[in-house]
Amino acid sequence: MPKVSIIVPIYNVEKYLERCINSLIGQTLEDIEIILVNDGSTDKSGEIAKRYASKYKEKIMYLEKTNGGLSDARNYGLPYATGEYIAFLDSDDFVDVNMYEQLYLKAKAKDIDVVYCNCNIYKDKKHIYPRKDVEEEVIFRGREAVDDFLLDMIAPLPEYHHDVRYMMSVGHAIYRHSIFMEHRVQFVSEREFVSEDIIFDIDFLSHVRSVCYLPDCLHYYVVNPYSLSHTYDDAKYHKMVNLSRIIKERLAKIYSEEKYYLHYLRSVFFLLRNTVMRMVLAGETDQKIKRILEEKLYQELLSNYPYQRMDLKHRIVFFLLKYKCILLLKILFKSVKS
């Protein structure tokens, strides 16, 4: 049995794919299984993947399917995985040469179900920014501790100085294989939701008894300079609203409202602030911004959240949103952008 199976969904990434695969075949943890899932690529990605699979037959498995999206490709690879732990790596990202050895050895030494590490935000070779979610090794053991970690991953409590405490991405972790088998955990489609990883995290972490977070920055999350992720788009916005609804439904099945509600509302604040900022920068009308602020989802937030417990910069933004100070929001967000 391999120690770690790494599932890599592939779709039209010929520019990045070799870098990704090279970072895997060079891993210091030798007993790994690399599963390349070609999700109907129309460029040369399939040719590149097949070439590597032919050269490294003992380590790489090549699968091919019709296009179904990132989550569908991950799910497609799961039944082929035979490793003790499973990892997922997006094909435009890459990892440090000893990432999986460090994660696996820690999982075995401490009997951990999920092990995360810190990440690097990679723009290009000259612009690499370490993201330190933890400064030292942290272990969450037992249901209560894991629950607190999961809720903080969704969004922290009001007193925390950032809107994101732990990066919600599956690319910087390994997951115990037996939990997939026992609870049939899969990914939901990113074509229905933005940030589908957080729904996976809720579904998976609700079944684990231990999580470890390592301070080493071993995963490279590649930022596409041409991405539309920082612009406003109606269709994407409605997916984000749908994501908030699903998060609340998932949490309500697991926790009491008292336990999850402030974490959930902080995630809604994060969504609202970013939505309004993108609308401002996209030149959307004041009327459209006001209509967003009047939606039921945000009225629940603006009426119930104890924003007085937040730090000053967050209190200011919350106040401006609450009282629909559009002009001041425009000045604030444009000054931040510049």
C-alpha positions in Angstrom: 0.0 0.0 0.0 1.4 3.5 -0.9 1.8 5.9 2.0 0.1 8.8 0.2 -2.1 8.9 -3.0 -2.0 12.3 -4.7 -5.0 13.1 -7.0 -4.2 15.8 -9.6 -7.2 17.1 -11.7 -6.0 18.4 -15.1 -7.8 20.7 -17.4 -6.0 22.9 -20.0 -2.9 23.6 -17.9 -0.2 22.8 -20.4 1.7 25.9 -19.2 1.9 24.7 -15.6 1.6 21.0 -15.6 5.2 19.9 -15.9 6.1 22.1 -12.9 3.4 20.5 -10.9 4.2 16.9 -11.8 8.0 17.4 -11.3 7.3 18.6 -7.8 5.6 15.3 -7.1 8.0 12.8 -8.7 10.9 14.4 -6.8 9.2 13.9 -3.4 11.5 12.6 -0.7 8.6 10.4 0.4 9.2 7.7 -2.2 6.3 5.4 -1.6 3.6 7.6 -3.2 1.0 7.2 -5.8 0.3 10.0 -8.3 -3.1 9.9 -10.0 -3.4 12.3 -12.9 -7.0 12.8 -14.0 -7.4 14.5 -17.4 -10.8 16.2 -17.2 -11.3 16.5 -21.0 -8.4 18.9 -21.7 -8.4 20.4 -25.2 -4.7 21.6 -25.1 -1.6 19.5 -24.7 -2.1 18.7 -21.1 -3.2 15.1 -21.8 -0.1 14.5 -23.9 2.1 15.8 -21.2 0.4 13.7 -18.5 0.6 10.5 -20.6 4.3 11.1 -21.3 5.0 11.3 -17.5 2.8 8.3 -16.8 4.7 6.2 -19.4 8.1 7.3 -18.0 7.1 6.7 -14.3 4.9 3.6 -14.6 5.7 2.5 -11.0 4.5 5.8 -9.6 2.0 7.5 -11.9 -1.5 6.5 -13.0 -3.2 8.3 -15.9 -6.9 8.6 -16.1 -9.1 10.3 -18.7 -12.7 11.4 -18.6 -15.1 13.8 -20.2 -15.1 17.3 -18.7 -17.0 17.6 -15.5 -15.1 20.2 -13.5 -12.5 20.2 -10.7 -14.6 18.5 -8.1 -15.8 15.8 -10.5 -12.2 15.0 -11.5 -11.2 14.7 -7.8 -14.2 12.4 -7.2 -13.3 10.4 -10.3 -9.8 9.7 -8.9 -10.9 8.7 -5.4 -11.9 5.0 -6.2 -8.4 4.5 -7.8 -6.5 5.7 -4.7 -4.9 3.0 -2.6 -2.7 5.1 -0.3 -3.0 5.2 3.5 -3.6 8.9 3.1 -5.0 10.9 0.2 -3.9 14.3 -1.0 -5.3 16.7 -3.7 -3.1 19.0 -5.7 -4.4 21.5 -8.3 -2.4 21.2 -11.5 -1.3 24.8 -11.6 0.1 24.6 -8.1 3.2 22.8 -6.9 4.8 21.6 -3.6 8.1 21.6 -1.8 10.2 18.5 -2.4 9.6 17.1 1.2 6.0 18.2 1.8 4.4 14.8 1.8 7.2 13.2 3.8 6.7 15.8 6.5 3.0 15.5 6.6 3.0 11.7 6.5 5.6 11.3 9.2 3.7 13.7 11.5 0.5 11.8 10.8 2.1 8.5 11.7 4.0 9.7 14.7 1.0 11.4 16.3 -1.8 9.2 14.9 -3.5 12.2 13.1 -6.4 12.0 10.7 -5.7 15.2 8.8 -2.4 17.1 8.6 -2.1 20.6 7.2 0.9 22.8 6.5 1.3 26.5 5.8 1.4 27.8 2.2 3.2 30.2 0.0 1.3 32.6 -2.2 3.1 32.4 -5.5 2.8 35.2 -8.1 6.1 34.5 -9.9 9.6 33.6 -8.9 10.3 37.1 -7.6 7.1 37.4 -5.7 6.5 34.6 -3.2 4.7 35.4 0.0 4.6 32.9 2.9 1.2 32.7 4.5 1.6 31.8 8.2 -1.7 30.6 9.6 0.2 29.0 12.5 3.6 30.0 13.9 4.3 26.6 15.6 2.9 23.1 15.4 -0.7 22.8 16.7 -2.6 19.6 17.3 -6.4 19.6 17.7 -7.4 16.3 19.4 -10.9 15.2 20.3 -14.3 16.3 18.9 -14.5 19.6 20.7 -11.0 20.8 19.6 -11.6 19.7 16.0 -15.0 21.4 16.0 -13.4 24.7 17.2 -10.8 24.3 14.4 -13.4 23.7 11.7 -15.5 26.7 12.8 -12.5 28.9 12.9 -11.7 27.7 9.3 -15.1 28.9 8.2 -14.6 32.2 9.9 -13.2 33.3 13.3 -15.0 35.0 16.1 -15.5 38.8 16.2 -12.3 39.5 18.2 -10.0 37.9 15.7 -8.1 40.6 13.7 -8.4 38.9 10.2 -11.5 37.5 8.4 -9.7 34.3 7.6 -7.9 32.3 10.3 -7.1 29.1 8.5 -6.8 28.8 4.7 -9.7 26.7 3.3 -7.9 24.7 0.6 -7.4 21.0 0.3 -4.1 21.4 -1.5 -2.0 21.7 1.6 -3.1 18.6 3.5 -3.3 14.8 3.7 -6.5 13.0 4.7 -6.8 9.5 6.2 -8.1 7.3 3.5 -10.3 5.1 5.7 -12.5 8.1 6.5 -13.4 8.5 2.9 -14.3 4.8 2.7 -16.3 4.8 5.9 -18.3 8.0 5.4 -18.3 8.2 1.6 -17.1 11.8 1.6 -16.9 13.5 -1.8 -16.6 17.0 -3.3 -19.6 19.0 -4.4 -19.4 20.7 -7.8 -17.7 24.1 -8.1 -20.2 24.7 -10.9 -22.8 25.1 -8.2 -20.7 26.8 -5.5 -17.6 29.0 -5.2 -15.1 27.7 -2.7 -16.3 24.1 -2.8 -13.3 23.1 -0.6 -15.0 24.5 2.5 -18.0 22.2 2.0 -15.7 19.3 1.7 -13.9 20.4 4.9 -17.2 20.5 6.8 -18.2 17.1 5.5 -14.8 15.5 6.2 -13.7 17.2 9.4 -17.0 16.4 11.0 -15.9 12.7 11.1 -12.3 13.1 12.3 -10.9 13.0 15.8 -7.5 14.7 15.3 -6.0 17.5 13.1 -2.4 18.7 13.0 -1.2 22.0 11.5 2.5 22.4 10.7 4.2 25.9 10.5 6.3 25.0 7.5 5.3 26.7 4.2 5.4 23.6 1.9 2.6 24.2 -0.6 2.8 26.8 -3.4 -0.6 28.3 -4.2 -0.2 29.9 -7.6 -2.1 33.2 -8.2 -3.2 33.8 -11.7 -2.6 37.5 -12.6 -5.4 37.4 -15.2 -8.0 35.7 -12.8 -11.4 37.2 -12.6 -11.7 36.2 -8.9 -11.2 39.9 -7.8 -13.8 41.3 -10.1 -17.6 41.5 -9.6 -19.7 39.1 -11.6 -23.5 38.5 -11.0 -23.3 34.7 -11.6 -20.4 34.2 -9.3 -22.0 36.4 -6.7 -25.1 34.2 -6.7 -22.9 31.1 -6.3 -21.3 32.7 -3.2 -24.8 33.4 -1.7 -25.7 29.8 -2.4 -22.5 28.7 -0.7 -23.5 30.7 2.5 -26.9 29.0 2.5 -25.3 25.5 2.2 -22.7 26.3 4.9 -25.5 27.3 7.3 -27.5 24.2 6.5 -24.4 22.0 7.0 -23.5 23.6 10.3 -27.1 23.5 11.6 -27.1 19.7 11.2 -23.9 19.3 13.3 -23.9 22.1 15.9 -26.3 24.1 18.1 -27.0 27.7 16.8 -25.1 29.1 19.8 -22.0 27.1 18.8 -21.8 28.1 15.1 -23.8 31.3 14.5 -21.1 33.9 15.1 -18.7 32.0 12.9 -21.3 31.8 10.2 -22.1 35.5 10.4 -18.4 36.4 10.2 -18.3 34.5 6.9 -21.3 36.5 5.7 -19.6 39.8 6.6 -16.5 38.7 4.7 -18.7 37.9 1.7 -20.6 41.3 1.9 -17.5 43.4 2.3 -15.7 41.7 -0.6 -18.9 41.9 -2.8 -19.4 45.6 -2.2 -15.7 46.3 -2.7 -15.7 44.5 -6.1 -18.9 46.3 -7.0 -17.3 49.7 -6.2 -14.2 48.9 -8.2 -16.3 47.6 -11.1 -18.2 50.9 -11.2 -21.6 49.4 -10.3 -24.4 51.9 -9.5 -25.2 53.1 -6.0 -28.7 51.7 -6.4 -27.4 48.2 -7.2 -25.1 48.3 -4.2 -28.0 49.4 -1.9 -30.1 46.5 -3.3 -27.4 44.1 -2.3 -27.2 45.6 1.2 -31.0 45.2 1.6 -31.0 41.5 0.9 -32.2 39.3 3.6 -28.9 37.5 4.1 -27.1 40.7 4.9 -29.9 42.3 7.0 -29.6 39.2 9.3 -25.9 40.0 9.6 -26.2 43.7 10.0 -28.9 43.4 12.6 -27.5 40.6 14.7 -23.7 40.6 14.6 -21.8 42.1 17.7 -19.5 44.2 15.6 -18.5 46.2 18.6 -16.3 43.3 19.5 -14.3 43.6 16.3 -11.1 45.6 15.9 -11.4 49.2 14.7 -10.8 48.7 11.0 -13.5 46.0 10.8 -15.9 48.1 13.0 -15.6 51.0 10.6 -16.4 48.9 7.5 -19.3 47.2 9.3 -20.7 50.6 10.4 -20.5 51.9 6.8 -22.2 48.8 5.5 -24.9 48.8 8.2 -25.9 52.4 7.5 -25.4 52.2 3.7 -22.8 55.0 3.5 -22.1 54.3 -0.2 -20.0 57.4 -0.8 -17.7 56.7 2.1 -17.5 53.0 1.1 -16.4 54.1 -2.3 -13.7 56.3 -1.0 -12.5 53.6 1.4 -12.3 50.8 -1.1 -10.8 52.9 -3.9 -8.1 54.1 -1.5 -7.3 50.5 -0.4 -7.1 49.4 -4.0 -4.7 52.2 -5.0 
